[in-house]
Amino acid sequence: MSLPNPFWAKPHPDAIDDGDEHGVYEITKKTDYWFNREVYQLEQEAKQLAAEWAEKGLPRHDVERVGVLEPEQMLGMKCLELFRQWHKRVRVKMQDRIQSGSAALNRLIGEARSEVNALEATATERKHTQAQIESFLQFKEPDTTRVGYDRIFRSSVGFWIFAIILTIAEFTANFPVFRLLLPMDSTLVSLAATLGEAAESHTWLAGPLVLFQDILLHFEAFLVALIAVVILVLLGKTTGSSARSIVAFRASESPMAATTIRSHRRQHVTVFIAGVLGIAAVLSFMYFSRGQIAETAQSRVQSDSVSLRQALADQQAAGTDLAKTAATTQRVTDATRTLRQHLDDAAYAQTVQRINRPIVLLNIGLVLAAMTLGFVYKKEDLTDRQGEHSSLRPLRARLQALEREALGHARGARTSLSGAAAQAGRINHLLESHPLREWQGKQDRLQSVILQFRGENARVRGLDPANVIAFAQPSRIAFPEVNEDEELRRPTEFDQLLEELSEADAEYARVGAYAIPTGVQPSRSRGS
Amino acid sequence: MKATLVILASALIGVGCDSAVGGESPNPGHSYIVGIDISGSRTKAEMDESKQLLDALIQRLQAGDHLTLIEVYQGGREPARQWSDSIRAPRKAGQLTGSERQRLEDFRNIARMQTSILFDSVRTREIQRTDMFGTLARAADYAKASRNRATTLLLLSDMMNETPDVNMTSRQDVPGDGWIRQRAAAQRIPQLSGVCVVVAGADVSSARGAAIRRFWNKYFEAAGTRVSPDNYRNMISDPAEIACSGN
């Protein structure tokens, strides 16, 4: 039969106060628990001894004993030992906790000093960085430095000559594509033939004349080709100009014009990309168009062949009918003429398609020439000093980083100092706590063990303890006297630590202001 | 760019002026009415000569000219085939544009095609009669429609009428002056005043041919015109000769 453990079954009466884990109670509660458990075991042992002795009818109720009863002597000795152990445990635990608190205090003071030193170092570096920023803000480039460049190719007349040559070359290379894509009607075809005959009389001028006539008679193709070519040359020239603006300026080389240069470059990069895309689109269109003109021309020939066959069939069907024959003969003539023209076009288209890639290379070369022309004819001057020294940006960033570091150090120092102060207060509290003041209660609890032995023995035998003569002797256990005001040993370094804490606090008070952000000084040029 | 435009404009103007240079002489247009006789009385060589002459005439046609081809009537209910068309007059006299040149060439091609149909040798064997009077009557109608154009009537025929009324196969059968007067009195002779008449293919060497020639001279006088001795011929080699003095 086991008896319920009253100390385990019931919650500790101070359980609701267990939240305070840094006081004396936090240190002594386990010792108290241990003490109660040991007392309980002694009490159980006492009851067991009482029962055993009662079984044998001992001590005899009518016989007076000389000397202390053996079980009581044994229980008394155990109680005495238990009390001594309790006394020792309480002192050692308290002393250990004081000592560990002292060590923690030492560590926190060290951390606080480290943070304070770091804060001071940061403040020094910030001061230096701020001075550098002020210095660069005062920096002026020599007036002789010019941010700009001149034309590599200076002649305006030469520029226009080359531009016109490029346009004409590009037009000549690409006009046939549009001529075949946009064929002229039969009226213009006959007119072209007539003009061609007229041009024959001009001998050596016949070539250019026929070319001009061809261009002007294919007016739609002429317009489209001219616009495409002008756009191509314009895009090439603009792209070349932008390329020079991009590669010519570097913010790091002209710090005082850095802002203007960056803005300038952004704009020209946009123009450059748009120009390159436009050129690629136009050249791709031309390339793919040339790749398809042979098929287009051939399909026209096939269509014309069908028309001619139909006209011939109608002419044959007309027989000797003079009225019908006139109409059908005219249709045959027209169809033959159209077919002949389109056969010529188809042959030309095949030739163009065969040399499509070389034409692309020519186109690219002409575009590059236009870009080069734009590049060498470009001139700019950005000497308006709307920038600042290139070192200012990283210095400002460094200053901001240092301010963030200073705030971190200040917060760390404050936290360490707070922790150290709390630790010092706890040590003081423990030193003045007098945890042995409960010694009387503990002795009283142990005194009850002998009484429990006697009571249990009498109860088992059905006697009144007062009727047992052997229990008439006093049951007091002779516990040693305890000086309840005995102070715990103060750590030898504690006073020194308190002084150091005070010094660290004073040091922090001195450098704590460094953690206040100074803010970034506004630039002179920005926004102006 | 401006310089380029100037060059282009100059070239265009130059080309335009060039096309005017060497243009043809002003031509208000001429009307040619051609009577084609493919009757069996004519030999194949004669018909080939007639065809060559007609082709040469077609080649000489100019913008604004009018051409009428009439198959010589067979008489009775058998219809004669005919084709009439004109070339549009040029917008500027003496300056043919490209399309006008092309139209002219197309017209010539069509006319040659019609000529080859009319000179069909297979059809020659089917023709039994030659109604010269009916053909002249139709020609007079076309001539009246020619309005202000100078009109030339070219008769590619041996001029031998072979109808039940008048059959000129022998000298005795050629009608005399009385027949013409009778016809004129009855207003049965078509009016061809102002029309230049040219005959190619007629018999000018035999006595019958002379009688026929005399008859037609009288007949055309009654019709209001006359055929000069130079225009009543067996063969004309140069189409430029198809004209009357004073035209």
Contacts between the chains, C-beta under 8 A, distances in Angstrom:
chain1	res1	chain2	res2	distance
A	164	B	1	7.0
A	164	B	3	7.4
A	164	B	4	6.2
A	167	B	1	8.0
A	167	B	4	7.9
A	168	B	4	7.4
A	187	B	99	5.6
A	190	B	98	4.4
A	190	B	99	5.0
A	190	B	101	7.4
A	190	B	102	4.2
A	191	B	97	6.9
A	191	B	98	3.8
A	191	B	99	6.5
A	192	B	98	7.3
A	193	B	98	6.1
A	193	B	102	7.5
A	194	B	19	6.7
A	194	B	96	7.9
A	194	B	97	6.8
A	194	B	98	3.0
A	194	B	101	5.6
A	194	B	102	7.8
A	195	B	15	5.8
A	195	B	19	6.6
A	195	B	98	6.7
A	198	B	15	6.6
A	198	B	18	4.8
A	198	B	19	4.6
A	199	B	15	6.9
A	199	B	18	7.4
A	201	B	18	7.0
A	201	B	22	7.5
A	202	B	18	7.1
A	208	B	11	7.4
A	209	B	11	6.6
A	209	B	14	7.5
A	209	B	15	6.1
A	212	B	8	6.6
A	212	B	11	4.4
A	212	B	12	7.0
A	212	B	15	7.3
A	213	B	15	5.9
A	215	B	8	7.9
A	216	B	8	7.3
A	216	B	12	5.9
A	320	B	81	7.7
A	320	B	117	4.9
A	320	B	120	6.7
A	320	B	123	7.7
A	322	B	69	7.6
A	322	B	81	5.7
A	322	B	82	7.3
A	322	B	83	4.0
A	322	B	114	5.4
A	322	B	117	6.4
A	322	B	118	7.7
A	323	B	83	7.0
A	325	B	110	7.6
A	325	B	113	5.9
A	325	B	114	6.4
A	325	B	117	6.3
A	326	B	83	6.7
A	326	B	85	6.5
A	326	B	110	4.9
A	326	B	113	7.6
A	326	B	114	6.6
A	329	B	109	6.4
A	329	B	110	4.8
A	329	B	113	4.9
A	330	B	106	5.9
A	330	B	110	6.1
A	333	B	106	5.2
A	333	B	109	5.9
A	333	B	110	7.9
A	334	B	106	8.0
A	337	B	102	7.9
